[in-house]
Amino acid sequence: MSENFPPETNAAATRVFERAVYWVEWGHEVTIITCAPNFPEGKLYNGYKNLWYQTEKISGITVVRVKTYISANQGIFRRSLDFFSFLVTGFWAGVFQDKHDVVAATSPQIFAAVAGRAIGVIRKTPFVLELGDMWPISIVAVGLMKKGLILRLLEKLELLLYHHSSYVIALTNAFKKNLVSRGVAESKIHVVRNGVDLNRYSQSPKNKILAKEWEVTDKFVVGYFGTHGMAHGLINVLDVAETLNDQSKILFLFVGAGAERNNLINVARERGLNNVIFKPAQPKSSMPDIWSICDVALVHLKNAPAFSEVLPSKIFEAMAMGKPVLLVSPKGEASELVTELGFGCWVDASNPKQLAEVVQKLVVDEGQMERLSAASIAAAPKHSRERQAQEVLDVLQMASKVEDETWLVS
């Protein structure tokens, strides 16, 4: 179960889809329960309706879409209604599916995991939870919720799901460490880091037609691709762009959608930033061409402890495209990966203005750019989506063999 799925292009949708494609190719039957695509703006994609129940086939995957309360990715109350509606309709859709060997659900939308767990109980089927984000603490980190009774209740629900899952798949080692420190059995937690589909992403020459169309020819392009959300702290990037506004060679390219996008556009306009371009979210099929026209990949996270544990998926896409990574984040798993494998530069999120210095150095240092690019290409095969798909499948197959309904208890 995943509330996000293609044609949506966010990390969860891409991760679930690309792995499922491999599973189908390997002879397995896969059914995805999701909703009508609308993320992140809360608007239905062309060709879709918000119906109670509809099905389609995508790359051999059976996709079941259910009706939900649709909301943009902003505001805690309406988003909670969105999440809870998927719990209800997704649960009923799952209960009446054909026989299956295992139920899996992915977070950060924890109510999707509740629905998956409930389906497992009703159908007496093992349940596996994939931990894509430390929810609900991540909502506190972006300021959408304060610590209090509701947070404590959600954390109890979160722990209950971990304890009553056959296995938990964590996207980072930091997530596993967090769970173990809170009493979840280490033996049931398997770390499967995010990855990139090397069949879709690989180093390629700059798309000159697109570069001309977007007016970035002969520019040093710092590209940020993905959700423009509260977790990303992108206003800091505009601060940096303002300090570099007189350097005509450097350009910041933002591609995507999200709760903060309109505000960022307005701020850039008010400040007269001529070195910033915003483009709307693009189809996944167009992303390799868009990656090709940028010189470095910007990965930016808000300065909050919760984000020290995450490992953004765009890091892996940048690897496959041979792009140096400029990571602005709290010190943690992502910064360790970038510095240890040497495919990028890390800037502590507590000092985002240092990003300006790093960009200016890379513009004139072709040797370092070549070294970082080579390191990216070398690192990518270690994090392929095919490898990740196999590791997740191994966990699902182990769960399917659990006997005597011992999965019902921790």
N, C-alpha and C positions, 0 to 999 in steps of 0.2 A: 504494500500500500504506500502510495506517495501522492500527496496533494498536487505536486508539480510533475509535469510530464510534457514532452514535446507535443505541439510546437513551441511551448515555453522553453526558454534557453538558459534559465538560471542553473546554478551548480547542481542542485538536487535532481532536477529534471534530466540534465545531461548525464549525470552519473548513473541513475537508474536505467535510463534508456540504453546507453552504450554497453553496459554490462549485460542487460537482457538480450541484446542482439547476439552477443557471443553465446549465451546459454541456448538460444533457439538454434543457432548454427550447430551446436554440439548435440542437438537432439532432444532438448528438454522442452516441456510445455510451460509457457510463462503467461500468466494473467496479471495485468496491472490494474488495480482499482485506483481511479483518480477522479478529477472533476473536469468540467469544461475549461479549457485554457483561458486564463485571464490575468496571470501574474506578470508584472508587479502593479500594473495600473488599475486593476479591477475592471477591465473592459474585455468583453468576449472577443476572441480572435475571429477573424473573418471565416465564415463557413461553419461556425459552431453555434449551438443553442444550449441554454442551460436547462436541460431536460432531466427528468427523474432518473432515466436509465437509457443509455445508448452505448453501442459497441462499435468498434472498428478494429481493423488489423493494421499494424504499423511494423514493417520489417519482420513479419511473422509472429509478432507479439499480439496477444489478445488484450485489447484496451477497453476497459469498462469505465465509462464516465457517468458520474452521478450528479444530481442537482445539489448545489450548495448556495449559501448566502454569499454573494460575491462582493468583495470589498477590496479597495486599493491597499497596497502594502504600507499602511500608515494608520495610526490611531489604535490604541489598545482595545477599545470596546468593540468596534466593528470587526476588527481582525479576529477577536476572540469568537464572535458570532460565526464568522467564516470558518474558523477551525472547528468549532463545536458542531456546526451543521455537517461538515465532512465526517466527523465521528459517527453521526447518526446514519446518514445515507450510505456512507462507505461500509459501515458495519452490516447493514441489511443486504447490500449488494454482495458482500463477501460471504455471508452465511449461505446464500443460495447458489453459489458457484459449484461447478462440478467438483468431484473428489480431488483433493490436492494433498501433497505430502508434507508441506510446510507452509506456514504463513510468515511473511516478513514485512516489516514496516520501517520507514526511514523518518528520522526527525530532521530538522528542529521542530516541526509541528507535532508536538507530543500527543495531541488528541488523535492523530493518525495511528500512533502506536497503541493508544487505548483501544481503538477500534480493532486493530490487528490482534491484540491480545484477547479481546472478547470473542472474535471469530475463532481463534484457536481453542478457547474454552468450549464454545458451543459445538464446534466440529471435532473436538478432541484431537487437535492437530498441534504439533510443536510450533512455538512462536520464537522468531529471532528478531531482535531490535537492532537496527543500525543507528548508531549515534553520530549524526552529522554535525551536531552543535550542542553545546552545553546549555540547553533550554531547561528551565526558565531563567537562569542567571544572566543569560545574554540579553534578555529584555531589560533587566535592571541596568546592565552596562550601557545601554543606549538611552536610558532615562525614561523609558515608557512605563516602568513600574517601580514603586518604592518597596523597600523591605517592610514586611508586615505579615499579617495573618494569611492573606491570599497567597503570597509568595511561599510561605511555609507549607501551606496545603498543597501547592503545586509541586514543591520539592518532595513532599511525602509521596505524592502520586508518581513522580519521576522515579524515586527509589524503589517503589513497589513494582514498577514495570521492569526495572533492572533485575530485581530479585526473582521475579516470576517469568523471566524469559529463559528459554533453553540456553541461548547464547546471546551475547551482546557483541556486535561488531563496532569497534571504535575507529574513527578515521585518523586519530593521532595517538601517540604514546602518552601525551599529556592527558587526554580524555581517560585513558585506562588508569593512569595514576590517580586521577581525581576520583574515579569510581571505587577503586580499591581503598582509598583513604576514607571512604564513606561506608565501608563495610560490604561492598559487593565482592563476591568470590572471584579471585583473580583467574581461576581456572575456566570460568565461563566467558571471559573477555578476550576477544581476538582482535588485534590491531591490523587493519587493512587500510593503508594510506590511500589517498586519492590518486588519480592517475590521468593519463591522456590517451586517447585513441590514436595510435600512430598511423592508422590507415587514413585518418582524416586530417591530421596535422603533421606537417614536415617542413623543413626549411625550403624556401622558394624565393625566386627573384622578386623584387618589388613590382607590384602591379602598377605599371606606369599610367594606365588609363584611369584607375581609381585615384591614384595620387594626384593626377591633373584635375580630375573632377572635384576632389575635396580640397584642392589648392594647397597641397602639402609638398609638392615637388621641391627639391633642394632645401627642405627643412630637416632639422634634427627633431624627430617626432617622439615625444614621450606619450605613450598610449595607455590610457586607462579604459579597460573594457569590462563591462559587467554592471551589476546593480549599483545605483547611486543611492545608497541607503544611509541610515543613521549610524550604522556600525562602521562606516568607512571614513568618517572625518574628512571628507573631500574639500571642505572649506579651507583646510590648511594648504591644499594644493593651489588654490586660487591665491592665497597669500604669497606663496612661492612664485607663482606666475607673475604676480604684480612686481616683485623685486627684479624679475628678469624681462620685464615688458619692453625694455629698450634694446634687447638683444634679438634682432630679427631672425636669426638662424634657428632659435629654439621655439618649438610649438608644442602645446599640450592638447592632446586629442582625447575627448571623452566620448565613448560610445556606449549607449545603454539607456536604461530607464530606472525609475525608483522614486522613493518619497522625497528625496532631496534635490532631484534634478532641476525642477523649475526654479527653486531658490538659488541654486548654483548659477543657472543661466542669468537670472536677474542680477546677482552680485557681480558676475563677470561684465555684464553690460554697464552697470552703474560705475564700475571702476575703470571702464574703458580698456579692458584687456584685449589687445589685438593678437595676443599669442595663445589664445584659447579657442578651440572649436568644439562644439557639441553636435553629436549626431545621435539620432534615435536608435533604439535597439534594432539589431539587424538579424536576419535569418541565420541559423547556425551554419548553413552551407556557405554563407558569405564570409565567415570569420577568418578562414585562412588567408583570403585576399586582404582583409583588413589588417590582420597581424603583419602581413608582408610590408605594409607601407609605414610601419612604425620602427624606430631604431631601438628603443628599449621599452620594456613592459613595466608599467607602474602598478604595484600592488600596495594598497594603502588601507590601513586599519586604524580605528580610533584608539587613543591612548587609554586603555582600560585593561585591568588584569585579566578579565575574561577572554580577551582576544590574544593573550599570549599562548593560548592552547590551540588555536585554530591553524589550519594549513590550507589557505585559499586555493581553489582548483585552478585559477588562472595562472598560478606559478607553473603548473605542469604543461599547460598549453604553450606558455612562453618557451619552456624547455624544448619542446618538440619543434617549434618554429625557429629555434636557434637564436632567441632574443635574450639579451642580458636582462636581468630582473632588478628593478629598483624597488626594494621592499621598505616600506615605512610601517613599523609595527612595534608593539611592546616586545622586549626580549623574550624569546620562547622557542617553540618548536620550528616555526617558520624561519626565524632568523638563524637558528642553528643549521637548518638544511641549506639555506642560501650560502652561508659563510663556509660551511664544511665542504660543500661540493664546488664552491668557487664559481658559480654561474651568475653572480650578481653582487649588488652592494646593499648593505642594510643600514637604514637610518632609524635610530631610536625614536619611537612615536612621541616621546617627551620633548624632542628637539626637532620638529619637522622642518624648520627653516634650513637645517643642514642639507636638505634635499637639493636646494639651489646650488650649493657648492659641489655636490656630487655630479649633478647634471652638467655644470660648466666644465668640470674636469673631463667627463666622458666625451663631450663635444669635440675636444681637441686631441684626445688620446686614442688614436685609431688602434694602437697596439693593444691597449686594455680592452677595447671593444671586441677585438678579434679573439682575445683570450677568453673573455666572458662568454662569447657566442659559442666557441668550441666546447667550453665546459657545459653549456646548456645542452648541446646536441649529445654529448657523451652521457649526460645524466638521464636523458629522457627514456631510454630503453629499460632502465631500472624501475620506472614508474609507469609502465604501459597499462592501458585499460584492460588489455587481454589478460595480463598477469593478475590485475586486481580482480577481474571477473572470475578467474579460476580460484583465487584465494577465498572470495566470498562464497562461491559455489561449494567449496570444500566444507565450509562452516554449515551451510544449508543442508548438505548431505549428511553431515554428522548429526544435525538436529533431527532430521527425518528418521533416524535410526534409534532415537531415544525410545526405550520400551517402558511398559507398565505405567505410562502416564506420569512418570516422575517429573516431567516438565511442569506439572501443575504446582510444584512447590519449589522454593529456593534451594 
